Amino acid sequence: MREAGVNPGGDAEASADKPGAGFESMCSPGGASEANPKAGLRGPCALLMIDMQMGFIDPASPLCIAGAAATIDACADVLAAARAAGMCVFHVRREYAADGSDVEPVRHGLWLSGGRPLCREGDFPNSLDAPASLQAMPGEAVVVKPRFSAFFDTGLHETLQEAGVETLVLIGTTTPNCIRTTCYDALSYNYNVIVVEDATSSRTPQVQQANIADMAFIGATVVDSRMFAGLAAS
């Protein structure tokens, strides 16, 4: 299993002994995107794309999220808009240990009986991969998280603080778990949070709607991918 933390080079094989090291050339106060505060994107911005891996997208995986595949194009649009705007991009991923010691208890039985997806030693080695349109580019960070939130034991907050990031844009899966916990942690750290609704997914439309509404109520700004592209370009 890869060590949890931030890998600044985007190399999916590498681990990070010093989370945040080496970000100066890619994500720094002078290089992060300065967005229009009137548009809801306050100060330097970063995009977090969470768990868009085949283990959560492929219907053959026991951990597949029903709505995830339908959001690939929207995620790709948001990713392209963020890159064009010069935003820092973080590819947040999950990678389980061979013995399942870091699998969430609620998933453990299904993970074990289903061939250990999202594990290099499992039956679905490609389950760790992102779709072709969502692959990390050179210089983009890969964050391996050991739990739902992208902030939990990864060093992400310290990296964002060093870069002067104020606004986080969240896309990926799943909305009630990894998106929501990352959103709430980000708000607790006083980040401005943007959730791109059509670039996030849940197991049912009802779950999606309820969680989006809760995040909006607690302080996140909810937009769609087309609106985000316009804001990023402004």
Solvent accessible surface area in square Angstrom, and as a share of the most:
residue,aa,sasa,rsa
1,M,115,0.51
2,R,22,0.08
3,E,83,0.37
4,A,24,0.19
5,G,3,0.03
6,V,0,0.00
7,N,11,0.06
8,P,35,0.22
9,G,43,0.41
10,G,18,0.17
11,D,74,0.38
12,A,39,0.30
13,E,129,0.58
14,A,34,0.26
15,S,57,0.37
16,A,7,0.06
17,D,118,0.61
18,K,151,0.64
19,P,58,0.36
20,G,3,0.03
21,A,50,0.39
22,G,52,0.50
23,F,7,0.03
24,E,121,0.54
25,S,113,0.73
26,M,49,0.22
27,C,3,0.02
28,S,26,0.17
29,P,84,0.53
30,G,82,0.79
31,G,45,0.44
32,A,7,0.06
33,S,13,0.09
34,E,124,0.56
35,A,15,0.12
36,N,56,0.29
37,P,94,0.59
38,K,190,0.81
39,A,25,0.19
40,G,25,0.24
41,L,0,0.00
42,R,106,0.39
43,G,13,0.12
44,P,12,0.07
45,C,0,0.00
46,A,0,0.00
47,L,0,0.00
48,L,0,0.00
49,M,6,0.03
50,I,0,0.00
51,D,1,0.01
52,M,5,0.02
53,Q,2,0.01
54,M,48,0.22
55,G,0,0.00
56,F,2,0.01
57,I,6,0.03
58,D,43,0.22
59,P,117,0.73
60,A,71,0.55
61,S,7,0.05
62,P,39,0.24
63,L,10,0.05
64,C,43,0.26
65,I,23,0.12
66,A,82,0.64
67,G,24,0.23
68,A,0,0.00
69,A,51,0.40
70,A,92,0.72
71,T,10,0.06
72,I,36,0.18
73,D,111,0.58
74,A,14,0.11
75,C,0,0.00
76,A,23,0.18
77,D,82,0.43
78,V,0,0.00
79,L,1,0.01
80,A,59,0.46
81,A,16,0.12
82,A,0,0.00
83,R,72,0.26
84,A,94,0.73
85,A,29,0.23
86,G,39,0.38
87,M,12,0.05
88,C,1,0.01
89,V,2,0.01
90,F,0,0.00
91,H,2,0.01
92,V,1,0.00
93,R,22,0.08
94,R,2,0.01
95,E,2,0.01
96,Y,1,0.00
97,A,14,0.11
98,A,39,0.31
99,D,109,0.56
100,G,3,0.03
101,S,85,0.55
102,D,19,0.10
103,V,7,0.04
104,E,5,0.02
105,P,117,0.74
106,V,128,0.73
107,R,25,0.09
108,H,62,0.27
109,G,51,0.49
110,L,97,0.48
111,W,1,0.00
112,L,104,0.52
113,S,97,0.62
114,G,22,0.21
115,G,13,0.12
116,R,67,0.24
117,P,0,0.00
118,L,0,0.00
119,C,0,0.00
120,R,97,0.35
121,E,91,0.41
122,G,12,0.12
123,D,107,0.55
124,F,59,0.24
125,P,87,0.55
126,N,82,0.42
127,S,3,0.02
128,L,17,0.09
129,D,71,0.37
130,A,8,0.06
131,P,17,0.10
132,A,95,0.73
133,S,62,0.40
134,L,0,0.00
135,Q,84,0.37
136,A,26,0.20
137,M,98,0.44
138,P,128,0.80
139,G,31,0.29
140,E,15,0.07
141,A,0,0.00
142,V,0,0.00
143,V,0,0.00
144,V,6,0.03
145,K,0,0.00
146,P,25,0.15
147,R,83,0.30
148,F,49,0.20
149,S,9,0.06
150,A,0,0.00
151,F,19,0.08
152,F,112,0.47
153,D,108,0.56
154,T,2,0.01
155,G,20,0.19
156,L,0,0.00
157,H,37,0.17
158,E,97,0.44
159,T,2,0.01
160,L,0,0.00
161,Q,94,0.42
162,E,114,0.51
163,A,1,0.01
164,G,29,0.28
165,V,5,0.03
166,E,72,0.32
167,T,0,0.00
168,L,0,0.00
169,V,0,0.00
170,L,0,0.00
171,I,0,0.00
172,G,0,0.00
173,T,1,0.00
174,T,6,0.03
175,T,0,0.00
176,P,29,0.18
177,N,48,0.25
178,C,1,0.01
179,I,0,0.00
180,R,64,0.23
181,T,46,0.27
182,T,0,0.00
183,C,0,0.00
184,Y,68,0.26
185,D,49,0.25
186,A,0,0.00
187,L,42,0.21
188,S,92,0.59
189,Y,97,0.37
190,N,129,0.66
191,Y,9,0.03
192,N,25,0.13
193,V,1,0.00
194,I,1,0.00
195,V,0,0.00
196,V,0,0.00
197,E,66,0.30
198,D,61,0.32
199,A,0,0.00
200,T,5,0.03
201,S,3,0.02
202,S,5,0.04
203,R,156,0.57
204,T,50,0.29
205,P,88,0.56
206,Q,127,0.56
207,V,27,0.16
208,Q,24,0.11
209,Q,116,0.51
210,A,56,0.43
211,N,14,0.07
212,I,12,0.06
213,A,59,0.45
214,D,61,0.32
215,M,0,0.00
216,A,48,0.37
217,F,178,0.74
218,I,92,0.47
219,G,47,0.46
220,A,8,0.06
221,T,56,0.32
222,V,43,0.25
223,V,9,0.05
224,D,61,0.32
225,S,14,0.09
226,R,209,0.76
227,M,103,0.46
228,F,0,0.00
229,A,39,0.30
230,G,45,0.44
231,L,32,0.16
232,A,14,0.11
233,A,90,0.70
234,S,86,0.55
